[in-house]
Amino acid sequence: MKIKLLTLALCVGFFGTALAGKKKKKDKKSDKTETKKMELKNELDSLSYALGISIANNLKSQGVEDINSKAMSAALKDVYAGNDTVMKAEDANQFINSYFAGAAERKSKEAQKEGIKFLEENAKKEGIVVLPSGMQYKVLKMGDGPKPAATDKVTTHYHGTLIDGTVFDSSVDRNQPATFPVNGVIPGWIEALQLMPVGSKWKLFIPSDLAYGDRGAGPKIGPGATLIFEVELLKIGE
């Protein structure tokens, strides 16, 4: 049993070391060499290593750039050996929830600051219209059709990016327009669509409070993100 526990701890140690994103390049090279030397001799080795990959990728996706692999290994060892742990299970869960809630809040505030700076600079550019809500738009093409009401359904083509150019969603790339109720989307879209005549194509610059706010959306839209959309209003109705 001790051998099995040691094997599991070592696996966790390896994936924890690989997470140390702030180490020097020399250390990173060393980490990669050590990982290549890891031999998966049995099913437990494979399971342990697979769990390490899964946990590490999940943590990185949530913004955890580094961990103390020795502390994690010690916790695993204590639990599997039936030893008393330094933290009670309920205290550990509470700490984890508190940590990630705080991390999300910090990430949101940082993203909001970046968004505000971007919008301030963007507002100075030619053709940018700033609405009282804080949303901005630029007319790429002005249509001459009717404007939708909040209760209407509309069909649009759109291309959405973050302020750094990362594409998070695009009906244009899918080559398939999207139909939805005007009042069923984010506040920035609701406001803009009711100002757009059918046949128009506008570029929208939407601050986080008119987008997904502190909660973000999916893996690409983080908390506090300012969003950019090119939206073409094709028609009103089904």
C-alpha positions as CSV (number, residue, x, y, z in Angstrom):
1,M,0.0,0.0,0.0
2,K,2.8,2.4,0.8
3,I,4.4,1.8,-2.6
4,K,1.1,2.5,-4.3
5,L,0.7,5.7,-2.3
6,L,4.2,6.8,-3.1
7,T,3.6,6.2,-6.8
8,L,0.4,8.4,-6.7
9,A,2.2,11.1,-4.8
10,L,5.1,11.2,-7.3
11,C,2.6,11.5,-10.2
12,V,1.0,14.4,-8.5
13,G,4.4,15.9,-7.9
14,F,5.3,15.7,-11.5
15,F,2.1,17.4,-12.7
16,G,2.4,20.0,-10.0
17,T,6.0,20.8,-11.1
18,A,4.8,21.2,-14.7
19,L,2.4,23.9,-13.5
20,A,5.1,26.2,-12.2
21,G,4.6,28.7,-15.0
22,K,6.7,31.4,-13.3
23,K,9.9,29.4,-13.1
24,K,13.0,30.1,-15.2
25,K,13.4,28.6,-18.6
26,K,16.1,26.3,-17.3
27,D,13.6,24.9,-14.8
28,K,11.0,24.4,-17.5
29,K,13.4,22.4,-19.6
30,S,14.2,20.3,-16.5
31,D,10.5,19.7,-15.9
32,K,9.9,18.4,-19.4
33,T,12.9,16.0,-19.2
34,E,11.6,14.6,-15.9
35,T,8.1,14.2,-17.4
36,K,9.5,12.2,-20.3
37,K,11.3,9.8,-17.9
38,M,8.0,9.0,-16.2
39,E,7.2,5.3,-16.9
40,L,3.7,4.1,-16.6
41,K,4.3,0.5,-15.6
42,N,0.8,-0.5,-14.4
43,E,-2.8,0.6,-14.3
44,L,-2.4,2.6,-11.1
45,D,0.5,4.5,-12.7
46,S,-1.7,5.3,-15.7
47,L,-4.7,6.3,-13.6
48,S,-2.5,8.5,-11.4
49,Y,-0.9,10.3,-14.3
50,A,-4.2,10.7,-16.1
51,L,-5.7,12.3,-13.0
52,G,-2.7,14.6,-12.8
53,I,-3.2,15.8,-16.4
54,S,-6.9,16.3,-15.8
55,I,-6.5,18.2,-12.6
56,A,-3.6,20.3,-13.9
57,N,-5.5,21.3,-17.1
58,N,-8.6,22.1,-15.0
59,L,-6.6,24.3,-12.6
60,K,-4.8,26.1,-15.4
61,S,-8.1,26.8,-17.2
62,Q,-9.3,28.5,-13.9
63,G,-6.3,30.7,-13.8
64,V,-4.1,28.8,-11.2
65,E,-0.6,29.3,-12.6
66,D,1.3,27.5,-9.9
67,I,0.8,25.1,-7.0
68,N,2.9,23.6,-4.2
69,S,3.3,20.0,-5.4
70,K,4.7,18.9,-2.0
71,A,1.7,20.1,-0.1
72,M,-0.7,18.5,-2.6
73,S,1.3,15.2,-2.5
74,A,1.2,15.3,1.3
75,A,-2.5,15.8,1.4
76,L,-3.1,12.9,-1.0
77,K,-0.8,10.7,1.0
78,D,-2.5,11.6,4.3
79,V,-6.0,10.9,2.9
80,Y,-5.1,7.6,1.3
81,A,-3.2,6.4,4.4
82,G,-6.0,7.4,6.7
83,N,-3.9,9.9,8.6
84,D,-5.2,13.1,10.2
85,T,-5.1,16.0,7.7
86,V,-3.9,19.5,8.5
87,M,-7.3,20.8,7.2
88,K,-10.6,19.2,7.8
89,A,-12.5,18.3,4.5
90,E,-15.2,20.9,5.1
91,D,-12.5,23.6,5.8
92,A,-10.6,22.6,2.6
93,N,-13.8,22.9,0.5
94,Q,-14.6,26.3,2.1
95,F,-11.0,27.5,1.4
96,I,-11.2,26.4,-2.2
97,N,-14.5,28.1,-2.8
98,S,-13.3,31.3,-1.2
99,Y,-10.0,31.3,-3.2
100,F,-11.7,30.9,-6.5
101,A,-14.4,33.4,-5.7
102,G,-11.6,35.9,-4.9
103,A,-9.6,35.0,-7.9
104,A,-12.6,35.5,-10.2
105,E,-13.3,38.9,-8.6
106,R,-9.7,40.0,-9.1
107,K,-9.7,38.8,-12.7
108,S,-13.0,40.6,-13.3
109,K,-11.7,43.9,-11.9
110,E,-8.5,43.7,-14.0
111,A,-10.5,42.9,-17.2
112,Q,-12.9,45.8,-16.5
113,K,-10.0,48.2,-16.1
114,E,-8.5,47.0,-19.5
115,G,-12.0,47.4,-21.0
116,I,-12.5,50.9,-19.7
117,K,-9.1,52.0,-21.1
118,F,-9.9,50.4,-24.4
119,L,-13.3,52.1,-24.7
120,E,-11.8,55.5,-23.7
121,E,-9.3,55.3,-26.5
122,N,-11.9,53.8,-28.9
123,A,-14.3,56.7,-28.3
124,K,-11.7,59.1,-29.8
125,K,-11.7,57.3,-33.2
126,E,-13.6,58.6,-36.2
127,G,-17.1,57.3,-36.7
128,I,-17.6,56.0,-33.1
129,V,-20.9,56.8,-31.5
130,V,-21.0,56.7,-27.7
131,L,-24.4,56.0,-26.1
132,P,-25.5,57.1,-22.6
133,S,-25.3,53.5,-21.4
134,G,-21.6,53.4,-22.2
135,M,-21.9,51.2,-25.3
136,Q,-20.2,52.3,-28.5
137,Y,-20.9,51.5,-32.1
138,K,-19.7,52.3,-35.6
139,V,-21.9,52.1,-38.6
140,L,-20.3,50.0,-41.3
141,K,-23.5,50.0,-43.4
142,M,-26.8,51.7,-42.8
143,G,-29.9,49.9,-43.9
144,D,-33.3,51.4,-44.8
145,G,-35.6,48.8,-43.3
146,P,-37.7,48.9,-40.1
147,K,-36.2,48.8,-36.7
148,P,-37.1,45.8,-34.4
149,A,-38.9,46.1,-31.1
150,A,-37.7,44.3,-28.0
151,T,-40.5,41.7,-28.4
152,D,-39.5,40.9,-32.0
153,K,-37.4,38.0,-33.3
154,V,-34.6,38.9,-35.6
155,T,-32.1,37.1,-37.8
156,T,-28.5,38.3,-37.8
157,H,-25.0,37.5,-38.9
158,Y,-22.4,38.3,-36.3
159,H,-18.7,38.0,-35.5
160,G,-17.7,38.3,-31.8
161,T,-14.2,39.0,-30.4
162,L,-12.5,40.1,-27.3
163,I,-10.5,43.4,-27.3
164,D,-7.3,41.4,-28.0
165,G,-8.9,40.0,-31.1
166,T,-9.7,36.5,-29.8
167,V,-12.8,35.1,-31.6
168,F,-15.3,33.6,-29.2
169,D,-18.3,33.1,-31.4
170,S,-19.2,33.8,-35.1
171,S,-22.2,32.9,-37.2
172,V,-20.2,34.3,-40.1
173,D,-17.5,31.6,-39.6
174,R,-20.2,28.9,-39.3
175,N,-21.9,30.4,-42.4
176,Q,-25.3,30.1,-40.6
177,P,-27.3,33.2,-39.5
178,A,-28.8,33.2,-36.0
179,T,-32.4,33.8,-35.2
180,F,-33.5,34.8,-31.6
181,P,-35.7,37.2,-29.6
182,V,-34.3,40.7,-29.3
183,N,-35.0,40.6,-25.5
184,G,-33.3,37.2,-25.2
185,V,-29.7,38.4,-25.6
186,I,-27.2,40.5,-23.6
187,P,-28.2,44.1,-22.8
188,G,-25.8,45.6,-25.2
189,W,-27.4,43.7,-28.1
190,I,-30.9,44.5,-26.9
191,E,-30.1,48.2,-27.0
192,A,-28.2,48.2,-30.3
193,L,-30.7,46.0,-32.3
194,Q,-33.6,48.4,-31.5
195,L,-31.6,51.2,-33.1
196,M,-30.6,49.3,-36.2
197,P,-32.7,49.4,-39.4
198,V,-32.9,46.1,-41.2
199,G,-30.1,45.8,-43.7
200,S,-27.6,47.6,-41.4
201,K,-24.2,46.3,-40.3
202,W,-22.7,47.9,-37.2
203,K,-19.7,47.2,-35.1
204,L,-20.6,47.2,-31.4
205,F,-18.2,47.8,-28.5
206,I,-19.9,46.5,-25.4
207,P,-18.7,47.1,-21.8
208,S,-18.8,44.2,-19.4
209,D,-21.8,45.5,-17.5
210,L,-23.8,45.3,-20.7
211,A,-22.4,41.9,-21.7
212,Y,-21.8,39.0,-19.2
213,G,-20.4,41.0,-16.3
214,D,-18.6,39.3,-13.5
215,R,-19.8,35.8,-14.4
216,G,-18.2,35.7,-17.9
217,A,-19.5,33.1,-20.4
218,G,-17.8,29.8,-21.4
219,P,-14.1,29.2,-21.7
220,K,-13.2,32.3,-23.7
221,I,-15.3,35.1,-22.3
222,G,-13.8,35.8,-18.8
223,P,-15.3,37.8,-16.0
224,G,-15.4,41.5,-16.7
225,A,-14.7,41.2,-20.4
226,T,-15.5,43.9,-22.9
227,L,-16.8,42.5,-26.1
228,I,-16.7,43.5,-29.8
229,F,-19.3,42.4,-32.3
230,E,-19.8,43.0,-36.0
231,V,-23.6,42.6,-36.4
232,E,-25.6,42.5,-39.6
233,L,-29.4,42.7,-39.1
234,L,-30.8,40.6,-41.9
235,K,-34.6,40.5,-41.1
236,I,-37.3,40.8,-38.5
237,G,-39.4,37.7,-37.8
238,E,-38.9,34.0,-38.3
